[in-house]
């Protein structure tokens, strides 16, 4: 099993969710996040004063997938989240040792 963490632009969330459902994945966790990378924020004007917005709104998606669905899940996220502009985000893949469903006690891939 692998854990996928993806940081994407907020307006791409619905497209990514639909793409993951098409691959056959149904459970994801979504967190609101703020951050910056190469974008380094941008300058805005508010009431005549200029200020730097260096933490931009992002969405972090987390999901656990069986090893056999990993390539399809990563490709689905990448294709759905890509705009071709700076700040599209990142995808991280981490190993998962075990998963346990609290309600039933199921473990491993049965729990996801």
FIKOLZA-1660 file (N, C-alpha, C; in steps of 0.1 Angstrom, whole numbers, plus 5000, padded with zeros to 4 digits):
% residues 112
   i   px   py   pz ch aa at
   1 5008 4988 5000  A  X  N
   1 5000 5000 5000  A  X CA
   1 5009 5012 5000  A  X  C
   2 5004 5023 4994  A  X  N
   2 5011 5036 4993  A  X CA
   2 5001 5047 4998  A  X  C
   3 5007 5057 5003  A  X  N
   3 5000 5069 5006  A  X CA
   3 5003 5080 4996  A  X  C
   4 4993 5086 4990  A  X  N
   4 4996 5097 4981  A  X CA
   4 4992 5110 4987  A  X  C
   5 5001 5119 4988  A  X  N
   5 4998 5133 4992  A  X CA
   5 4999 5142 4980  A  X  C
   6 4989 5149 4977  A  X  N
   6 4990 5158 4966  A  X CA
   6 4986 5172 4970  A  X  C
   7 4994 5182 4966  A  X  N
   7 4991 5196 4969  A  X CA
   7 4987 5202 4955  A  X  C
   8 4974 5207 4955  A  X  N
   8 4969 5212 4942  A  X CA
   8 4963 5226 4944  A  X  C
   9 4959 5232 4933  A  X  N
   9 4952 5244 4933  A  X CA
   9 4937 5241 4937  A  X  C
  10 4931 5250 4945  A  X  N
  10 4918 5247 4951  A  X CA
  10 4907 5245 4940  A  X  C
  11 4908 5252 4929  A  X  N
  11 4897 5251 4919  A  X CA
  11 4898 5238 4911  A  X  C
  12 4909 5230 4913  A  X  N
  12 4911 5217 4906  A  X CA
  12 4906 5206 4914  A  X  C
  13 4901 5208 4926  A  X  N
  13 4897 5197 4935  A  X CA
  13 4886 5188 4929  A  X  C
  14 4876 5194 4923  A  X  N
  14 4865 5186 4918  A  X CA
  14 4869 5177 4906  A  X  C
  15 4878 5183 4898  A  X  N
  15 4883 5175 4886  A  X CA
  15 4891 5163 4891  A  X  C
  16 4900 5166 4901  A  X  N
  16 4908 5155 4907  A  X CA
  16 4900 5144 4913  A  X  C
  17 4890 5148 4921  A  X  N
  17 4881 5139 4927  A  X CA
  17 4874 5130 4917  A  X  C
  18 4869 5136 4907  A  X  N
  18 4862 5128 4896  A  X CA
  18 4871 5119 4889  A  X  C
  19 4884 5123 4887  A  X  N
  19 4894 5115 4880  A  X CA
  19 4897 5103 4889  A  X  C
  20 4898 5105 4902  A  X  N
  20 4901 5094 4911  A  X CA
  20 4889 5084 4911  A  X  C
  21 4877 5089 4911  A  X  N
  21 4866 5080 4911  A  X CA
  21 4865 5072 4898  A  X  C
  22 4869 5077 4887  A  X  N
  22 4869 5070 4874  A  X CA
  22 4880 5059 4875  A  X  C
  23 4890 5060 4883  A  X  N
  23 4901 5050 4884  A  X CA
  23 4896 5039 4893  A  X  C
  24 4886 5042 4901  A  X  N
  24 4880 5032 4911  A  X CA
  24 4884 5035 4925  A  X  C
  25 4889 5047 4928  A  X  N
  25 4892 5050 4942  A  X CA
  25 4881 5059 4947  A  X  C
  26 4877 5056 4960  A  X  N
  26 4865 5063 4965  A  X CA
  26 4868 5072 4978  A  X  C
  27 4878 5068 4985  A  X  N
  27 4881 5075 4998  A  X CA
  27 4892 5084 4997  A  X  C
  28 4890 5097 4999  A  X  N
  28 4901 5107 5000  A  X CA
  28 4899 5116 5012  A  X  C
  29 4910 5122 5017  A  X  N
  29 4909 5132 5027  A  X CA
  29 4914 5145 5021  A  X  C
  30 4906 5156 5023  A  X  N
  30 4910 5169 5018  A  X CA
  30 4912 5179 5029  A  X  C
  31 4923 5186 5028  A  X  N
  31 4927 5196 5038  A  X CA
  31 4929 5209 5031  A  X  C
  32 4925 5220 5037  A  X  N
  32 4928 5233 5032  A  X CA
  32 4942 5236 5037  A  X  C
  33 4950 5242 5028  A  X  N
  33 4964 5245 5031  A  X CA
  33 4968 5258 5025  A  X  C
  34 4979 5263 5030  A  X  N
  34 4985 5276 5024  A  X CA
  34 5000 5274 5023  A  X  C
  35 5006 5278 5012  A  X  N
  35 5020 5277 5011  A  X CA
  35 5025 5283 4998  A  X  C
  36 5038 5282 4996  A  X  N
  36 5044 5287 4984  A  X CA
  36 5056 5279 4980  A  X  C
  37 5059 5279 4968  A  X  N
  37 5071 5272 4963  A  X CA
  37 5078 5282 4954  A  X  C
  38 5080 5278 4941  A  X  N
  38 5086 5287 4932  A  X CA
  38 5078 5299 4928  A  X  C
  39 5065 5299 4931  A  X  N
  39 5056 5310 4929  A  X CA
  39 5060 5322 4937  A  X  C
  40 5064 5320 4949  A  X  N
  40 5069 5330 4959  A  X CA
  40 5058 5341 4961  A  X  C
  41 5046 5337 4960  A  X  N
  41 5035 5346 4962  A  X CA
  41 5033 5357 4952  A  X  C
  42 5025 5367 4955  A  X  N
  42 5023 5378 4946  A  X CA
  42 5020 5391 4954  A  X  C
  43 5020 5402 4947  A  X  N
  43 5017 5415 4953  A  X CA
  43 5003 5419 4950  A  X  C
  44 4996 5424 4960  A  X  N
  44 4982 5429 4959  A  X CA
  44 4981 5443 4964  A  X  C
  45 4971 5450 4959  A  X  N
  45 4968 5464 4964  A  X CA
  45 4956 5464 4972  A  X  C
  46 4956 5469 4984  A  X  N
  46 4944 5469 4993  A  X CA
  46 4944 5483 4999  A  X  C
  47 4933 5490 4996  A  X  N
  47 4931 5504 5001  A  X CA
  47 4943 5513 4999  A  X  C
  48 4949 5512 4987  A  X  N
  48 4960 5520 4983  A  X CA
  48 4973 5516 4988  A  X  C
  49 4974 5505 4996  A  X  N
  49 4986 5500 5001  A  X CA
  49 4990 5487 4994  A  X  C
  50 5002 5486 4991  A  X  N
  50 5007 5474 4984  A  X CA
  50 5012 5464 4994  A  X  C
  51 5009 5451 4993  A  X  N
  51 5014 5441 5003  A  X CA
  51 5016 5428 4995  A  X  C
  52 5025 5420 5001  A  X  N
  52 5028 5407 4995  A  X CA
  52 5020 5396 5001  A  X  C
  53 5014 5388 4993  A  X  N
  53 5007 5376 4997  A  X CA
  53 5016 5365 4994  A  X  C
  54 5023 5360 5004  A  X  N
  54 5033 5349 5001  A  X CA
  54 5028 5335 5004  A  X  C
  55 5018 5334 5012  A  X  N
  55 5012 5321 5014  A  X CA
  55 4999 5320 5005  A  X  C
  56 4999 5312 4995  A  X  N
  56 4988 5311 4986  A  X CA
  56 4979 5299 4990  A  X  C
  57 4966 5300 4987  A  X  N
  57 4957 5290 4991  A  X CA
  57 4959 5277 4982  A  X  C
  58 4960 5266 4989  A  X  N
  58 4962 5253 4982  A  X CA
  58 4952 5243 4989  A  X  C
  59 4951 5231 4983  A  X  N
  59 4944 5220 4988  A  X CA
  59 4953 5208 4989  A  X  C
  60 4953 5201 5000  A  X  N
  60 4961 5189 5002  A  X CA
  60 4952 5177 5002  A  X  C
  61 4954 5168 4993  A  X  N
  61 4946 5156 4992  A  X CA
  61 4955 5144 4997  A  X  C
  62 4949 5136 5005  A  X  N
  62 4956 5124 5010  A  X CA
  62 4947 5112 5007  A  X  C
  63 4954 5101 5002  A  X  N
  63 4947 5088 5000  A  X CA
  63 4956 5077 5001  A  X  C
  64 4951 5065 5005  A  X  N
  64 4959 5053 5006  A  X CA
  64 4954 5044 4994  A  X  C
  65 4963 5039 4987  A  X  N
  65 4959 5031 4975  A  X CA
  65 4967 5018 4975  A  X  C
  66 4961 5007 4970  A  X  N
  66 4969 4994 4968  A  X CA
  66 4980 4997 4958  A  X  C
  67 4990 4989 4959  A  X  N
  67 5002 4991 4950  A  X CA
  67 4998 4990 4935  A  X  C
  68 4988 4981 4932  A  X  N
  68 4984 4979 4918  A  X CA
  68 4977 4991 4912  A  X  C
  69 4971 5000 4921  A  X  N
  69 4964 5012 4916  A  X CA
  69 4972 5024 4916  A  X  C
  70 4984 5023 4921  A  X  N
  70 4993 5035 4923  A  X CA
  70 4995 5043 4910  A  X  C
  71 5000 5036 4900  A  X  N
  71 5003 5044 4887  A  X CA
  71 4991 5051 4882  A  X  C
  72 4979 5044 4882  A  X  N
  72 4967 5050 4876  A  X CA
  72 4962 5062 4885  A  X  C
  73 4964 5061 4898  A  X  N
  73 4960 5072 4907  A  X CA
  73 4969 5084 4905  A  X  C
  74 4982 5082 4905  A  X  N
  74 4991 5093 4903  A  X CA
  74 4988 5100 4889  A  X  C
  75 4986 5092 4879  A  X  N
  75 4984 5098 4866  A  X CA
  75 4971 5105 4865  A  X  C
  76 4961 5100 4872  A  X  N
  76 4948 5107 4873  A  X CA
  76 4949 5120 4880  A  X  C
  77 4956 5121 4891  A  X  N
  77 4958 5133 4898  A  X CA
  77 4966 5143 4889  A  X  C
  78 4977 5138 4884  A  X  N
  78 4985 5147 4875  A  X CA
  78 4978 5153 4864  A  X  C
  79 4970 5145 4857  A  X  N
  79 4963 5150 4845  A  X CA
  79 4952 5160 4849  A  X  C
  80 4945 5157 4860  A  X  N
  80 4933 5165 4864  A  X CA
  80 4938 5178 4870  A  X  C
  81 4949 5178 4877  A  X  N
  81 4954 5190 4884  A  X CA
  81 4962 5199 4875  A  X  C
  82 4967 5195 4864  A  X  N
  82 4976 5202 4856  A  X CA
  82 4970 5214 4849  A  X  C
  83 4975 5226 4850  A  X  N
  83 4971 5237 4842  A  X CA
  83 4982 5242 4833  A  X  C
  84 4994 5238 4835  A  X  N
  84 5005 5242 4827  A  X CA
  84 5012 5255 4832  A  X  C
  85 5007 5260 4844  A  X  N
  85 5012 5272 4849  A  X CA
  85 5020 5269 4862  A  X  C
  86 5028 5278 4866  A  X  N
  86 5036 5277 4878  A  X CA
  86 5026 5276 4890  A  X  C
  87 5029 5267 4900  A  X  N
  87 5020 5266 4911  A  X CA
  87 5010 5254 4910  A  X  C
  88 5011 5246 4900  A  X  N
  88 5002 5235 4898  A  X CA
  88 5002 5225 4910  A  X  C
  89 5014 5224 4917  A  X  N
  89 5014 5216 4929  A  X CA
  89 5024 5205 4928  A  X  C
  90 5023 5195 4937  A  X  N
  90 5032 5184 4938  A  X CA
  90 5025 5172 4942  A  X  C
  91 5030 5160 4939  A  X  N
  91 5025 5147 4943  A  X CA
  91 5036 5140 4950  A  X  C
  92 5033 5135 4962  A  X  N
  92 5043 5127 4970  A  X CA
  92 5037 5113 4972  A  X  C
  93 5046 5103 4971  A  X  N
  93 5042 5089 4973  A  X CA
  93 5050 5083 4985  A  X  C
  94 5043 5078 4995  A  X  N
  94 5050 5073 5007  A  X CA
  94 5045 5058 5009  A  X  C
  95 5054 5050 5015  A  X  N
  95 5050 5036 5018  A  X CA
  95 5041 5036 5030  A  X  C
  96 5031 5027 5031  A  X  N
  96 5023 5025 5042  A  X CA
  96 5025 5011 5048  A  X  C
  97 5028 5011 5060  A  X  N
  97 5031 4998 5066  A  X CA
  97 5018 4990 5069  A  X  C
  98 5007 4996 5074  A  X  N
  98 4995 4989 5077  A  X CA
  98 4984 4999 5078  A  X  C
  99 4971 4994 5077  A  X  N
  99 4959 5002 5078  A  X CA
  99 4949 4994 5086  A  X  C
 100 4942 5000 5095  A  X  N
 100 4932 4992 5103  A  X CA
 100 4919 5001 5103  A  X  C
 101 4908 4994 5099  A  X  N
 101 4895 5001 5099  A  X CA
 101 4890 5000 5114  A  X  C
 102 4888 5011 5120  A  X  N
 102 4884 5011 5134  A  X CA
 102 4871 5004 5137  A  X  C
 103 4861 5006 5128  A  X  N
 103 4848 5000 5131  A  X CA
 103 4848 4985 5131  A  X  C
 104 4855 4979 5121  A  X  N
 104 4854 4964 5119  A  X CA
 104 4867 4957 5124  A  X  C
 105 4878 4964 5125  A  X  N
 105 4890 4958 5128  A  X CA
 105 4897 4952 5116  A  X  C
 106 4892 4954 5104  A  X  N
 106 4898 4949 5092  A  X CA
 106 4912 4956 5090  A  X  C
 107 4922 4948 5085  A  X  N
 107 4935 4953 5084  A  X CA
 107 4940 4952 5069  A  X  C
 108 4951 4959 5066  A  X  N
 108 4957 4959 5053  A  X CA
 108 4949 4964 5043  A  X  C
 109 4949 4959 5030  A  X  N
 109 4941 4964 5019  A  X CA
 109 4926 4963 5022  A  X  C
 110 4922 4953 5030  A  X  N
 110 4908 4952 5033  A  X CA
 110 4903 4965 5040  A  X  C
 111 4911 4972 5047  A  X  N
 111 4907 4983 5055  A  X CA
 111 4906 4996 5046  A  X  C
 112 4912 4995 5034  A  X  N
 112 4911 5007 5026  A  X CA
 112 4900 5005 5015  A  X  C
% end
